């Protein structure tokens, strides 16, 4: 694992990228039916910051919870009403967090632990 702490600067960068992504998605949807999926670099950084996880830039999970020594897998969707996410059946993790984003709201995404 290649772990980094998502500090306030990284969090602010992720917030800025989140709103830029929403704007890009709106522009693309004007001429195409399918928009842009939320980049994992945004959703994973947001999850790590609000959950006090360390972001994994290597292999073996998306994040690490230093309080419980658990490997975290993060999945996200930006289609609030009916989208799902998929992942490799070979992924190994201790806890799965699903980030559900509602592009229509001005708020930040919510995370649900499974």
C-alpha positions as CSV (number, residue, x, y, z in Angstrom):
1,X,0.0,0.0,0.0
2,X,1.1,3.5,-0.7
3,X,-0.8,5.5,1.9
4,X,-1.3,9.3,2.1
5,X,-3.2,11.4,4.4
6,X,-5.9,13.6,2.9
7,X,-5.2,16.8,4.6
8,X,-7.2,20.0,4.3
9,X,-5.3,21.1,1.2
10,X,-6.1,17.8,-0.6
11,X,-9.7,18.0,0.6
12,X,-10.1,21.5,-0.8
13,X,-8.6,20.3,-4.1
14,X,-11.1,17.4,-4.1
15,X,-14.0,19.8,-3.4
16,X,-12.9,22.1,-6.2
17,X,-12.6,19.2,-8.6
18,X,-16.0,17.9,-7.5
19,X,-17.8,21.1,-8.5
20,X,-15.7,21.4,-11.8
21,X,-16.7,17.8,-12.6
22,X,-20.4,18.7,-12.0
23,X,-20.0,21.6,-14.4
24,X,-18.3,19.5,-17.1
25,X,-21.0,16.8,-16.8
26,X,-23.7,19.4,-17.4
27,X,-22.0,20.7,-20.5
28,X,-21.6,17.2,-21.9
29,X,-25.1,16.2,-21.2
30,X,-26.4,19.1,-23.3
31,X,-25.3,17.2,-26.5
32,X,-25.0,13.6,-25.3
33,X,-27.3,11.3,-23.3
34,X,-24.5,9.9,-21.1
35,X,-22.5,12.2,-18.9
36,X,-19.1,11.8,-17.2
37,X,-18.7,9.4,-14.3
38,X,-17.4,10.8,-11.1
39,X,-13.7,10.3,-11.0
40,X,-12.5,8.0,-8.2
41,X,-9.8,10.5,-7.4
42,X,-12.5,12.8,-6.2
43,X,-14.8,10.4,-4.4
44,X,-12.0,8.5,-2.7
45,X,-10.4,11.7,-1.4
46,X,-13.7,13.0,0.0
47,X,-14.4,9.7,1.7
48,X,-10.9,9.5,3.2
49,X,-11.1,13.1,4.6
50,X,-14.5,12.8,6.2
51,X,-13.8,9.3,7.6
52,X,-10.2,9.8,8.7
53,X,-9.0,7.1,6.4
54,X,-5.7,7.1,4.6
55,X,-5.9,7.2,0.8
56,X,-4.2,4.2,-0.9
57,X,-2.4,5.2,-4.1
58,X,-1.1,1.7,-4.5
59,X,-2.8,-1.7,-4.9
60,X,-4.9,-3.6,-2.3
61,X,-7.9,-1.4,-1.6
62,X,-8.8,2.3,-2.1
63,X,-8.1,3.3,1.5
64,X,-7.0,2.2,4.9
65,X,-8.6,2.7,8.3
66,X,-5.7,3.2,10.7
67,X,-8.1,3.0,13.7
68,X,-9.2,-0.6,12.8
69,X,-6.4,-1.8,10.5
70,X,-9.1,-2.5,7.8
71,X,-8.7,-2.2,4.1
72,X,-11.5,-0.1,2.6
73,X,-13.0,-0.4,-0.9
74,X,-14.8,2.7,-2.1
75,X,-17.4,2.8,-4.9
76,X,-19.4,5.8,-6.1
77,X,-22.3,6.6,-8.4
78,X,-23.4,10.0,-9.6
79,X,-26.8,8.8,-10.9
80,X,-28.7,9.2,-7.7
81,X,-31.9,7.5,-8.8
82,X,-30.8,4.3,-10.5
83,X,-27.1,3.7,-11.0
84,X,-25.0,1.0,-9.5
85,X,-21.3,0.4,-9.4
86,X,-19.2,-2.6,-10.2
87,X,-15.8,-3.9,-9.2
88,X,-13.5,-6.8,-9.8
89,X,-14.5,-10.0,-8.0
90,X,-10.7,-10.3,-7.2
91,X,-10.8,-7.2,-5.0
92,X,-10.0,-8.0,-1.4
93,X,-11.2,-5.6,1.3
94,X,-12.5,-5.6,4.8
95,X,-15.2,-2.9,4.4
96,X,-17.1,-1.5,1.5
97,X,-18.2,2.2,1.4
98,X,-20.6,3.4,-1.3
99,X,-20.6,7.1,-2.1
100,X,-23.9,8.3,-3.5
101,X,-23.8,11.6,-5.2
102,X,-26.7,13.7,-6.2
103,X,-25.6,16.0,-8.9
104,X,-28.8,18.0,-8.7
105,X,-28.1,19.2,-5.2
106,X,-25.5,21.7,-4.2
107,X,-24.3,19.6,-1.2
108,X,-21.5,17.2,-1.0
109,X,-21.7,13.4,-1.5
110,X,-22.9,11.0,1.2
111,X,-21.1,7.7,2.1
112,X,-22.8,4.5,3.2
113,X,-20.9,1.7,4.8
114,X,-21.7,-1.9,3.9
